[in-house]
């Protein structure tokens, strides 16, 4: 992923958070893909939107937690 628009420290943090999310949220991403793959065209909106929103909110909460965890560990300067 291209982090060239970020400072070196920001790029490092972004990469570390991204890696943590890829490891921890694969099951949620698969659940999201399965949900969307199994809905007929006429059911993609409405209730399904709320189910998607809930999963995406969980992913967002996980992203925030990953960022907090990295900072708690003092992982702002070391390299991956």
N, C-alpha and C positions, 0 to 999 in steps of 0.2 A: 504494500500500500504506500502511496506517495504522501509523505508527511512534510514535504519540502516547504510548505507555507508556514510551518510551525517552527518555533525555536528548537534547538537540539533537546533541551530538557522536556519541552512539551511533546515533542515527537516521541521521545522515549516513554513518557507516561502514557501517551495515546496508544502506542504499540503494546505496552504491558497490559493496559485495560482491555484492548482488543483481544489479545491472546487469552486473557482470563475469561472473557465473555464467550469466546469460541469454545473453550474447554467446558465451561459450566452450563452453557445454555443450548447446547446441541439438541437436547431432548425437547426443549420448548420450541426451537425452530422446526424440528420434525413434526411436533404436534400442530404447529401453525400450518405447515405445508399439507399435512394430512387433512386438517379441517377444510382448507380451501379446495383440495383435490376431490373431496368426497361430496361437496355441495353441488347440486345442480344449478344451472345458470339462474333460475328464478329464486334461488335461496341465498345468493351471494350477498344480497343487501338485507337490511333489517336485523334480525336476531344474530346472524353470522357476523355482522359488523361489530356487535357488542362482544362476541366471543373473541374476535380478532383483537379488538381494543384491549380486552382484559389480558391477553397473552402479551401484547406489546407493552402494556403498562408493567407487567412482571419483568420483561426484558429491560425496560428502563430502570426499574428499581434495582435490578441486578447490576446494571452498569454503574449506578450511583454507589452501590455497596462495594463494587470492585475498586472504584476510585478511592473511596474512603479507606478500604483495607490497604491499598498500596501506600497511601499517605501515612496511615498509622504505623506501618512497618518502616517508615522513614525511607521508602523507596522512591526518592525523587531525583537522585543523582546517579545511582549505579546503572550499569548498562546490561541489557538483555543478552 
